[in-house]
Amino acid sequence: MARLFDSYVMVDWSAASKPATGADSIWIGALTPDALMKLNFKASNPPTRAKALEELTDLLGRCLKRGDRVLLGVDFPLGFPAGTSDALKLKGDAPWRSIRDFLLKEMKDKPDNSNNRFSLAAQMNRRMSDGPFPFWGCSKKDELTTLSLKKSREHGPKDVTEYRISETFAAETRKARPQPVWKIAYAGAVGGQTLTGVPAIERSEEHTSEL
């Protein structure tokens, strides 16, 4: 049976504020064909998101230039719960596009891994609720009036939902316990990875298309 894809690339992302390798850092696993079309696996552990983006762009560019169908997977959500764009008061016909454009503009992620994910979450909270909601989770030094260390309250009927449709389905049918994208610190948090990862993937796509 023929494979659906020629190459497979999986990325374990990290929102770390300093260069890091090993545990709790970025890993890229690539299963790509050699000259004889035999799949070979290679893993890399770039210390920064900038280096990871450089590696991804080069890897995907080579695969696409060869004509490969590539499956790229990442371990963070590529979107937010329905209604987030409206809650942020963003303009545009496509909510997902308006959020990506917003993150591309507002997320400041430097080559040394320092980034503004906590202040950006606080800014988004201010736009959505004028308080520490819905994003939550940070260190004491990053706490602000619009970003709290712990979850400030539960989601109400007039709020943007806590989970995306897929996460709600998994929780209701599979008894899963998904992590909300609004949680940006502590064990299992995916919010920081989403804030840094969505614009990174977007830039990788832009750079790859230019090759």
C-alpha positions, 0 to 999 in steps of 0.5 A: 500500500502506497504511503500517503506522504513521502516525508514526515516531520514532527516538532516538539516545541518549547516556549523557553525564555533561554537557549536550552537542549535536552528535556523541556526543549525543542526536538525535531524528528524527520523521517525522509527518503534517501536516494533509494527512496528508503525512509531514514530517521534523523532527530535534532535538538536546536537550542532556540526557536530561531535555530529551529525555524532555520532548520525547519525551513531548510528541511521543508524546502528540500523536501518540497523541492524534491516534490515530496508530500510532507506531513508536518506535526506540532505539539501545540494548537494551531488555533484558539477556541471559537470566538477568540477573534471577536473577543480580541476585536480583530478585523478580517473575514477569516478569524483564524487569519486575523489571529495569526496576523495579530500574533505575527505582529505582536509576538516578539521572539528574539534569537536568544529565546527571550520573548514577550509571551507573558506580556502579550497574554496580558495584553490579550486579556486586557482586550478580551476582558479588561482583567486577568482572563482568560489567559493565566499562569506565570511566575511572580515577576511576570504577574500583572493586573491582567495576568494572574499566577492562577486561574482567576475564574471559570468560563461563563456563558458569555465568555470565549470558551475554555476549550476548542471544539476538538478538545471538548469532543475528546473530553466528552467522548474519550474522557480525556483531560486536555490542557486549555490554550489559555494556560501558559505556565506550569505542567502540561501548559500549551499556551506559551507554545501556541503564542510562540509557535503559531507565528513561527510556523507561519514564518516557516511557511512564508520562507519555504514558499520563497525557496 
